């Protein structure tokens, strides 16, 4: 088992957890017993309706997760505001 000790480690592990490098996505990773139990990716939506949220929550609850770590990935590079 690999130990993730920093936010960088966690972000670097995402392509291995979902099978590819996601772009414009929401990645949800569940924790159970101090381990990543599940990772799921959805396309970054314009909106989420109640039915879609219920489906996502059903998947998260089915794994009896203790916590969820969300990560949003974007292709667009964010620029710092001018100083």
WOGIZI-V516037 format. One record per residue. RES is the residue in one letter. OMEGA is omega in radians with two decimals (NA if undefined). NEAR is the number of other C-alpha atoms within 12 Angstrom. D_FIRST is the distance of its C-alpha to the first C-alpha in whole Angstrom. Layout:
# WOGIZI-V516037
res: [RES:RES]
omega: [OMEGA:OMEGA]
near: [NEAR:NEAR]
d_first: [D_FIRST:D_FIRST]
This chain:
# WOGIZI-V516037
res: [X:X:X:X:X:X:X:X:X:X:X:X:X:X:X:X:X:X:X:X:X:X:X:X:X:X:X:X:X:X:X:X:X:X:X:X:X:X:X:X:X:X:X:X:X:X:X:X:X:X:X:X:X:X:X:X:X:X:X:X:X:X:X:X:X:X:X:X:X:X:X:X:X:X:X:X:X:X:X:X:X:X:X]
omega: [3.11:3.10:3.09:-3.02:-3.11:3.05:3.11:3.10:-3.12:3.12:3.13:-3.11:-3.04:3.13:3.11:-3.13:-3.10:3.05:3.11:3.11:-3.09:3.06:-3.14:-3.04:2.92:3.09:3.10:3.13:-3.14:3.10:3.04:-3.13:3.10:3.11:3.01:-3.07:-3.08:3.00:3.09:-3.12:3.01:3.05:3.12:-3.03:2.97:3.09:3.01:3.10:-3.07:-3.13:3.12:3.10:3.11:3.11:3.13:-3.13:3.09:3.10:-3.13:-3.12:-3.11:3.13:3.13:-3.10:3.06:-3.13:3.09:3.06:3.09:3.07:3.10:3.12:-3.12:3.03:-3.05:3.11:3.14:3.14:3.09:3.10:3.13:3.13:NA]
near: [6:12:12:16:13:10:14:11:14:24:24:18:25:32:20:17:23:23:13:16:20:28:21:19:25:26:34:33:33:29:21:19:12:17:21:27:24:28:34:31:31:25:18:19:15:10:10:15:11:10:11:14:16:14:15:24:19:14:22:28:20:15:22:17:24:19:21:26:26:23:27:23:23:17:12:10:9:8:7:6:5:4:4]
d_first: [0:4:7:10:13:16:17:17:14:14:17:15:12:15:16:13:13:17:17:20:21:23:26:29:26:25:21:20:16:16:14:14:13:12:9:11:12:14:16:19:22:26:28:30:33:36:36:35:37:36:36:33:31:32:30:27:27:27:24:22:24:23:19:21:19:19:19:20:19:22:22:25:25:28:30:33:33:34:36:37:41:43:44]
